[in-house]
Amino acid sequence: MTWKFIGERELLGTMHAQHYPVKWDAKTDWAFDDVWEKRKVWVVEGVSKLPQYAYGKRVIFIDKEAWVVPYSDIYDRSGELWKIWINDWSFKKKAFDGAGVIEYPDEMGFQPSIVMVDLQLEHATKASLPSPRFPGEQGWYFNQGEKAGISDEFFTVAALVNAGH
């Protein structure tokens, strides 16, 4: 990618989502219904150096406070806006209350949902994280180490070879 800093701007984003699992807006069917707030972002443009790359360019909006991406605009090879990726963010010590839910000592970023809007096909794809189709699903967690049964031996060549069998 060739990256270029475009500038700074303000936009509406969800950084303190209150609904986990996500609550979908009944009117649009694809947008999440949560707390939207004005956010200051850096705007960065990326153009792939690979000719077979599907997108002409990506414009990424990086939240100046949280250092995460609330939006990404994706352009086709002819330079027309093709898709918009929208991230629903929440920062807390645990994703939600429940049995067996992992709690961190500090606030972590969780994404109750993501949305991809295809403007050219007039279609949207949404995802709940975790999906309500899997009751009891805890979601994805990281930096758990020993809590997840991971020790230094997990990262040896022998353990990797054994995991591949």
N, C-alpha and C positions, 0 to 999 in steps of 0.2 A: 504494500500500500504506500502511496504517497500521501502524506498528511499535511493539512494546511489549517492553521488557526484562522477562523472566520471572524470571531469577535465574542461579545457578551450580549446577553439579552435576558428578559424576564418572560416566563411562561407559566401556565398553570400545570401543576403536577400533583401526584399523590405520593407524599413522603411519610405520612402518618396515618396510613389506612387503619381503620377501626374494625373492619369486618374480616374475620378469618374463621371459617372459609369466606371467600369473596361473596359479596351480594351484587348480583347483576341488575342493571337498570332495566325496568320492565318496558320502558318506551322504546329503547333502541335495540334491546336484546343482545348487544355485543359489548356495551360499555359497562365498566364496573361503577357501582354506586357507592361512593365513599367521600372522604374529606379531600377536596381539591384546594390547593393553596398556591399563591404566587411564589415562584422560585427563581433565583438568579442562576444562570447557567453559562458555561463556556460552550461555544459552538465550534466544532471541529469537522472538517471535511476529509474524507478518505477516498482515494481513487486507486483501484487495484492496478498493479503492474502486469497482471496476468490477463491475456486477451480472452481467455475462456471464462473469466469470472462473470457470474450472472448479472451483477449490478453495475451500472455505469459509475455510480458514486454513492457514498453514504454520508449523511450529515448526522453527526452524533451530538446530542445535547448532554453535557456533563454537569450535574448539580454541583455548584461551588461549595456547598456546605457538606453534603454527604458523599461526594465523589462517586456517585452512581449515575446510571443513564436512565432518565425518565422517558426519553423519546429517542427515536432514530428515524430519520427520513431516508428512504431508499429510492434511488432513481434508476430508470432503465438505461440501456446503452445509448438511446437517442437523447437523454437528458431530461426526460419527462418524469415527474414525480409518480412513483409506482406504488410504494407501500409505506405505511407508517407503523412503526413498532411502538407500543405503549406499555410501559412497565408500571405496575401497581406496587408501591413500596411501603414497608412498615418497619420501624426500628424499635425493637424491644428485647428483653432478655429471653423470652420464649415466644414461639409463634402463636400459641393459644393455650388455654387451660385444658388439662385433661390428663388421664392416667398415662404415665410413661413418657410424657412430653419432656424433651430435653430442655434444660434451662442453662443459659450461659451466665458467667459472672458479670459480663458487660452487655450493653445493647448491641444487637447484631441486625443486619439487614435481612428481612424476609420479603418474599414476593407472593402475596396471596393470589395474584393473577397476572396474566400477560395477554395482550391483544395485538393481532396483526391485521391491519386494514389494507386491503388491496383496492386502491382507488380506481384502477383501470378496469377491473372485473366487477367493481361494486360489491365486494364480498369481504366479510370479516371472519377471522378465526380467533377464538378465545380459548383460554385454558385456565382452569382453577388449579392452584398448587397448594396442597394436594387435591386430587380430583375427588369429587363427591361420589364417583362411581366405585370407589374403594373405601368403604367405611372403616375407620380405625387407622387409616394410613397416616403416618406421622409427618410425612414430607421428607425433604432432604436436609441433612445437617452436615457440618464440617467442623474441623478442629476439635474432634472428640477424643482422639488418642486412646488411652486406656479404657475409657468409658465404653468405647465401641469394640473393645477386645484387640486393639492394635498395639503391638509392642515393637521394639527395635528389630526383632527377628523377622517381622513382617516384610521388611525392606531388604532382606538378604537375597542374593541371587538364587540360592537354594529354595527359598520360599516362593519366589516368583516362578521358577521352573515348576515347582510342585503345584502351584495354583493353576498352571496351564494344562494340567493333566485331567 
